[in-house]
């Protein structure tokens, strides 16, 4: 088991990396991450030997949180609200983690793994929404993930990417599942 200071350093580097990736995208400076975390570059590289390893850890933590959120919402009494809550969380994260969609599109194996994880998490929500008649039976989780990815890529350079992504998601939702 790593020493307590090593665990603290790991957690601090990851916390700072999440903020830096949100602010500067997948090309965030590793040196800036080290400075802000209060550690040396060697410490960052000891925990994350490559930029990809650091990005994977940042994205994995968020993907795990989105997966957990989908699980929490799966038993919600309102299937439409549950699905929209999850799509909103997915869109917000993807829009604020600048470069996520682009980085995933560049690395097809990472994109496939992320998409598979999100599809498995969202499937129960989409299935329940379809059974309740609040989305069409033909709507799939993969369709919704592709929609969110497109929205995020389209708004990445907007001054308020998360706000614009949410606005566009709202427009799309009205077409996918008009309110009752």
Buried (B, 14 or more C-beta within 10 A) or exposed (E): EEEEEEEEBBEBBBBBBBEBBBEBBBBBEBEBBBBBBEBEEEBBBBBBEEBEEBBBBBBBBBBEEBBEBBEEBBEBEBBBEBBBBBBBBBBBBBBBBBBBBBBBEEBEEBBEBBBEBBBEBBBBBBBBBBEBEBBEEEBBBBBBBEBBBEBBBBBBEBEEBBEBBBBBBEEBBEEBBEEE
